[in-house]
Amino acid sequence: MIQLTEVAAGKVKELLVQRGTPESGLRIGVRGGGCSGNSYFMEFCETAAALPGDEVVDSNGVRLVVDLKSMVLLGGTTIDYVEGLMGAGFKFNNPNTKHSCACGESFSA
């Protein structure tokens, strides 16, 4: 299961309202690429656009859409939203990661 922290869910909801699509969801997944082999991605999506094999879950009031391949690599992941001196963004805390690059945006499992 993939989940958003309360802080991350609040930020996603804020962004959905700013876009004018508060009923939309968030597609979360993994694509090949990056310096460690896989990279995370997040994009807004209509949950009605879920494809066969996608899993739709609710996490702190946000609908998440995840494809089967990504679910295998992201099972147990918690996504947080962090702010710091170097900027702000979403952080994936993935227990399946064997190696990740310094930027934290790509990993191998």
N, C-alpha and C positions, 0 to 999 in steps of 0.2 A: 504494500500500500504506500502511496505517495501522499504526503500531507504538507500543507502550508502552515507556518506558524501564524498566530493571530496577527502579528505585525505585518507579515507578508500578505496575508489575506486582506487586511485593511488597505494596503498599498494597491493591490490588484483591483479591489472594489473602487478605490479612488480613481484609478486610471480608466476603468470601464465607464464610470460616470463622466469623466472628462471627454471620453470618446463619444459619448451619447449612446452607449450600448450597454447599459447596466445589467441586462439580462443575458449577455454573452458569457462565454466561458473562456478557459485558458487551455490551449493545447501545449502539453509538455512532452518533450521527447529527447531522443538521442540520434545524432547523425554521425556518419563517419567523417573524420577529419580532425583537424587540430594537431598539435604536436604530440599528443599522447594516444591518438587513434580514434577517439570518440569525442564529440562535443555536445553540450547541452543546448537545447533551444526551448524558447517559450514564445507563443504567439496567440493573439486573440482569435477566438473562433466561435461560431454558433454551435452549440451542443447538438442542434438538430443536424449538423453537418458531420457528425461522427460516422466513421466508416465501419463496415463490418469488421469485427475483431477488436475494435477500440473499446476501451473500458472508460466509463464515465463515472466519476466519484465526486462526492461533495466533501470539501475540506474547509471548515470554518466559513461556510456560506458561499464558497466559490466552487463552481463546477469545473472539474479538471477532466480533460480528455487525453487519454494516453493509449498509444498503439501497443500491440502485444510485444513486439521486439523491445521497445523502450521499457515496458513494464518489467521485463525480465532483468534489465540492467539497472533499473531505478527502484526496485522493490525495497521498501524500508527507508527511502530518502525523505528527508525533511528539507523544505525550502524556506529560507528565512530572508528577510529584507534587512540589510545592514547599512548604516551610515557612518562614515568616518572621515578623517582628514583627507584621504585620497579619493573621496567620492562616495556614492551610494549605489546599491544594486542588490540583486537577488543572489543569494548564496545557496548552492546545493550541498547538503551534508549527506553524502551517499556512502552507506556502509559497505557497498560492493566494490569500491574503488581500490585497486591494487597499486596504481601509480597515477599521479596527476602532475600537470605542468605547474609552473610558478603562478600563472595567471588564474588558475582554478577553473578555467572554462573548458578544459579538455581532460580526459581521463582514460585509463584502461581498466578493464575489469577481468 
